[in-house]
Amino acid sequence: MKKLDTLLESISKPLMPITPWLLRLGLGISFIFHGSGKFPLPPEKMVTWFESMGYMYPELVTSMVAIGEVAAGAGIILGGLVSGHIGNLVTRISGGAVVVIMIGAILIAHSDWLVTKKLFMSEQIFLFLIGLFFTIKGNN
């Protein structure tokens, strides 16, 4: 077991500096794709769904969600490219935006998942947790 652990450590050690980028790129690209899939604004299917649920201002809300998803995804990626306090701040704000968007998605669009184990079998919980990771960690 120790030999296997040592072998795996020697293989993975050179890759350690890029490990945050694996999460950063996965989250950023996912959010950019989720948001850009809602363009052109306002996203008609989402507006119709929000209207059927009785939400006010569905065009404004759905457009803000789409723009917020693209901006948060881009911010997660770009924040990692900018050094210093600015990059750290961009990463944290973008991570916070991901958290807020995912809380909304879980509570509004996927509220039925809260009473079943389906939430923990979906990507929504992981997007939320990775967003929380970058909110807390920033670029540090």
N, C-alpha and C positions, 0 to 999 in steps of 0.2 A: 504494500500500500504506500509506503513512504517513497519507494522508487517511482511509482506512478505519479504521486503528488509532485515530486521533484521534477519529473519530466514535463508534466502539464504546466508547472510554474515556469520552467525555462522556455517553453513555447509561448506562454501568454505574457510574460513580463515585458517583452518589447512592444506589445500591443496596448499596454495599460494607458498610455497617454491619449489614445483615441477612443477609449471606452465611453467617456461622456458624449462624444460626438455620435456614437451609435444611437443613443437615446435622443439626443438633440435633433439629428436628422430624421429619425423615425417619427418623432412627435411633430416636428416642423412641417415635413412633407405631408403627413397625414392631415394636419389641420389646413394646410394650403389647398389640398385636394378636396377636403370636405367643404370648405368655404367656396372655392371656385366652381364647384359643382352646382352651387345655388345661383350663379349668375346666368342671364342678366337679371338685374334687380327690378322689382322685388321678385323673389322666387315664388312662382304661382302655386305650386303644389303645397308649399309650406304656408303660404298666405291662406289658402283654402282650408287647410287643417286648423290653423289658428282661429280663423273665423268660426269654424264649426265647434270649436271648444269655447267660444264666447270671449276671446281675448280682444282687448281694445287695440287699435292701431296696428293691425297685423302686418301691413306693408312696411311700416317703420321698424317694427321689432325684427321681422325676418331679414330685412336689409341690413340691420345692425349686426345680426348674428352672422350673416355671410361675410360682411366686411371684417368683423371681429375675428372670425376664424382665420381668414387669410392674413390679417395683420399679426395675430398672435403666432401663427406658424412662421411667418417671415421673421418676426422679432426673436423667436427662439433661436433660429439659425443665425441671423445677423448679429444678435447679442454675443454669440460665441466668437464672432470674427473681430469684434471691437474690444480692444484691451482696456483695462482700467475701470474706473467707476461707471463710466457711461455704458460699457458693454454689460457690466454686472447688473446695472439698473434696468437696462432693456430686457435682459434675460429674466429678471425677477418679475417685472411688470407683465411681460408676455406669459410667463408661467402662471401668474395670478389670473390673467385673462382666460387662459385655458381652464383653470380651476373653476372660475365663475361660469364659463360657457358649459362646462361639463356638469356642474351642479344643476344648471337650468335644463340641460338635456336629460339628465337622469330624473329630475323631479317632474318635468313637464312631459317630455316626449316618451320617456320610458318608466313612468311611475309604477306601472304594473310589475316591473322587475324588482321593485323594492321588497315585495312580499314573497318573492321566489328566489331561488338560487341563480336565476338566469343572469342577474346583474354581475355576479362574479364569474360568469362564463362568457362575458362580452368584452369587447374592446373598450367600452365606455369607462369602465372602472380603471383600466390600465392607462388610458389617456388622462384621466383625472389624477391618478397617482404620479405619473411622470410630470405632469404640469405642477403638482405640488412639490415634487422633487426640485424642479428648477426654481420655483418660488422661494423655497427655503435655501437652497444651495447657491443659486446665482451662478457665477462663473468660478467660484472658489472650489 
